[in-house]
Amino acid sequence: MKRIGNLYEKVISLENLRLADEKARKGKSHSYGVKLHDKNREANLLSLHESLKNQTFKTSQYQIFTIKEPKEREIFRLPYFPDRITHHAIMNILEPIWVSLFNKNTYSCIKNRGIHAAVKDLKFALKNDADGTRYCLKIDVRKFYPSIDHEILKQIIRRRIKDKRLLWLLDEIIDSVPTGVPIGNYLSQYFANIYLAYFDHWLKEVKRVKYYWRYADDMIILAPNKEILHDLLHEIRAYMRDNLNLKVKRNYQVFPVDARGIDFLGYVFYHSHTLLRKSIKQRLCRRVAKLNKRNIAPTKEVYKQQICSWWGWCKYCDSIHLMFKIQKLIPYEIRFTRA
């Protein structure tokens, strides 16, 4: 595959930095970092341009905090200026190059794909090839983001990029933490996808796996019998250990689809139907109950805003009966339409 150069000038151009500023601030215009940046917006962008041009740019100090839901993990946060703008500037140029590396079975952080594209493709396979999708292998990587090896990641990036100054900038961002890539960085989600991109191609093109879906490090593989999947699991473990310095979690699962369903991306998939994951249903019911207990009843618009994300989940599965039950508890008439 041809390596690409002459990208750094495009990344650091003032036009691209202004575009990155516009993209990075979407939905965050009232945040402290954006307001602080806007006090000297043009001067800040000129200063960032000079630091990138002179290769004196340094990643700012991270603010680290812990979240508990959906599971406990450390989140790394960088200031809006100069770091988030820089990350967006890089991706303005590199996104089409990196996305071209991903096969069609990779869904996270890719435009026009995402969760619902994966759901659609998985449902199609289950519906149209019941015999070929009888058994499922469900795996994920142990501590994926913290386990990404810096040197291996740099080698993978160099398979496609040869611009030395751009590689310097990417290396600087990668090495801004001692190990892994930080959860919370805009670039980290792309680094994670790139890290597994050649693994995806190995599965599809060398191992000839027909039914495979990956969202970040969550992977689903379907086959007509469990022997195929157990053999493939052994090879996947060896590939990840020898090529990526990663380990498959011990909680892998090989099971018949119709016996228990495939719990993936918030849904439970069967050959004949798709249900919403139990924990998501519970959170929706709790939110409705909490809204109904308020001393001052919320308006219809506030009510819709509070439950709209769950409404979106329900649209893409067989949830008519659930929605009828929920609608009886809601004091307003809120229309529900399946996608």
N, C-alpha and C positions, 0 to 999 in steps of 0.2 A: 504494500500500500504506500502510495506517494506521501512523503512528509511535506508539511507546509511551512513556509517561512514568510518573512516580511509582514508580520502581523502586529508587531509592537507599536509602530507608529499609528496604526488604526486604533489600537486600544487607548493610547494616551492622548489622542487628538482632543482638542477642546470641544468639538462637535459631539464626539462620542461621550465625553465626560458630562456634558450637559444633558444628553439623552439618558445616560445612566442615572443622573440626578433625578430626572423626571420619573423614571421607572422605579427607583428605589423609594421614592416618597409616596407612591400610590397607597392610599389607605392609612398613611402615617403623617399626614400634613399637620396634625395637631400635637405630634409627639415633641418632647423636649429637644431631642437631637436635631430634628428638622428646623424647629424654630430658632435654635441657636445658630445653625448653619445659615439660615436665611438672613441673619443680620449682616453677614459679609459674604453673600453667596458667590458673586463673581470673583471676588478676591480669593476665596477659598478654592474655587475651581482652578484659578490660575496657579495658586500655590501647589495644588495637587499635581497639576500638569508638569510643573517644574521639578517636583520631587521624583516623579516617575521618569521624566526625561533624563534627569541626572543620576537615576538609580540610587537615590537616597531614601526612598520610601521604606518605612518600617511599619509592620502591623502594630496597632495600638494594644494597650493592655486589655485583656479580657475581663469582663465582669462575669463571675461564675455563680450560678444559683441552681438549686435542685427543684425539680417538679415531681409530684407523686402520681399524677394521672397522665396517660393510661397505665404507666408503670414508672417506678422511680428511676430518674436519670439526671445527669448533670448537663446543664445548658450553658453554653458559652455565648456571651453577647459582646459585640463590638460597637463602638460609637458609629453614628450615622456618617459623620465626616471624620476622617477620609475613607474609612475602610469599606463601609457598605457601598458607597459610590464606586470605589475601585472594583469591588467584586462584580457589580453590575456592568461596569465598563468592560471587564474581561469577558463576561458572558455574552454581551452584545455581539462580540466578534467570534467567540469560540463555540457558542451554542450550536449553530448549524453544523460545524465541523464535528463536534463531539456527538451530536444526535445521529449523525450519519454512521457512527460506529455501532449504535445499538440495534439489535435485531427487533423484530416487531413484537416479540413476547416480553419486552421490558417496558414497564408502564409508569414507574414513579418519576415525577418531576420532568415529564416530557409533554410539551404542548400537544393538544388534541388526543392525548391518551388518558392517563390517570385511572382512578379506581373504576369508574363506570365503563370505560373501554375494556378493562380487564374482565369485569363482570359480564359484559356482553359476549366477549370471546369465549369465556369459560362456559357460559350457559349454552352457547351455540354448539360447542364440542360435545357437551353432555347430551344434548338433545339429538344430535345427528349421528353419533357413533357410540351407542350404549355398550356394545361389545368391546370396543377399543378403550373405553374409559371406565372399566369395572373397578379397578383398584387405583388408589391414590397414595403417592409418597409426598408427605408434607414436611419440609425442613426449613430451618433458618440458621443463621450463622451466630456462633457464640460471641457476644459483645462485639458486634460487627464494626461500628464506627471507631471505638477505642482500639480495635485490633488491626486496623489498616496499617500496613508497613510502609513507612515513608519512602524507602529506597525502591520498593517494588512499584509503588504508585508513580514515582518519578520516571521509572523505566517505561511504564505503560503509557504515560503522557508523551514521552519522547518517541514512541512509535508513530505518532501522528504529527507532532509539532517539532520543528527544528530551529525556530527563531530563538537565538540565545538570550536575548534580553527578556523576552516573554517567559522563557523557561526560568530565568533568574527570579522574576516576579512570582511565578507560581511556586517555585521552591521556597521563597521567602514566606509565603502564606502557609504552605504545608508545614514548614519547620517552626511556625509560630507557636506550636504546642509540642511538648516532648514526644508524645506518642499518639497514634491514631489521627483522626480528623475530628474537629470539635462539632458536636451537635449544636446547631443554631446558626452556624455560618451559612450564608447563601451559597458559597462555592462547595461546601461539604457534600451537599446532596448530589452534585455532579461528580465530584471526586469518587463518591461511593459507587455511583452507576458505572463510571469508567473502570473502576477497580474490578468489577465483575463482568465487564463487557465481553472480554475474550473467553471467559468461562461460558457465557451464554452461547457464543459461536461454537465452542467446543462441544457443548451438549447438542446443539441443533445440527451441526455440520459434520462432526466426527462421530458422535454417538448416535446420530440420527434419531433423536427423541422427537416424536411427533407432537405430543401434547405437553407443553411446558409454559408456565407463566411465572414471572418474577416481579414483585413489587418491593423495591429496596432489597432487603436480604430475605424476605419471605418468599418461598418457592413452592410451587405445586407441580407435580409431574403425574400424569395419568398413563395407565397401561392396561392391557387385557388380563394380566395375572401378576401376583405379588412376587414371584421369583425374579421376573425382569427388574422390578423395582429394588429388591434387595441387592441384586448384583450391581445395579446402577449406583445405589447408595455407597457401596464399597469403593467404586471408582471415583465418585464425587468427593468422598473424604480424602482419597489419595491425591486428587488433583488440587484441591484447596490447600492441603498440607504442603505439597511439594512446590506449587506455583504461586500461591498467594499468602502462605503462612497464616491460614485461617483454620478454624475448627468448626465442624457442624455440631450444633447442640445435641445433647444426648436425648432430648425429648422428641426426636424424629418420630414420625408415625407412618405406618404402612397399613392400610385398612380398605375394606370394600366400601365403595361410595354409598350404596343403597342402605348399608347397615347403620351408618352414623352421619353421613353428610360431610361435606368439605367446609370446614370453618376457615374462611378466607376473606379478608377485606371487609369485615363487618357483616357478612352474610354466611348462611349455611346452605350449600348447594347440593341438590339431589338431581337425578336424571329427569324427574317429572316436575320439580318445582324448586323455588328458592325462598328461603325464609330469612328474616332479620335475626341477627345474633341476639341471644337472650339478654346480654348485658346492655345492649343498646335499647332494647325494648324497655328494660327496667328504668334506664335513665330518662327515657321519654315519659313514662308514666309518673316518675317522681317529679319531673319538671312541671307537668300538668297539675299534679296535686299541689305542688308548692305555689303555683300561680293562683289556683283556686282558693288557697288559704289566706291570701293577702287581705289585709284590712281594707285597703283601697283597691277596688277591682281594676286591673289593667285594661286599657282600651283595646279594641280589636287589633289595631296596628301593632301595639306593644306585644300582645299575645302572639300574633303571627310571627313577629321578629324573634321571640323567645323560643319558638318550637320549629322554625323553618328548616333548620339543619336536619332535624329528625324527619321532618316531612320529606326532605330530599332523599334520605336513606330509604324510606318506605316506598317511594315511587318506583324503585328499581327491583322490587321483589314481590312475592305473593303475600300481600299484607292487607287485603281488603277487610277481612274480619277484624283484624287488629285496629284498623283505622275507624271502622264503624263503632267499636267499643270506646275508642279514645274520643271520637266526635260527640258521643253522648255525654262525656264529662266536660266538654268545652262549652262555655256559655255563649259562644258566637258561632255563626255558621261559616266554617272555613272549608272551602272546596278542596277536595283531594282528587287528583288525577294521576293514574299510573303512567309512567314513561313508556 
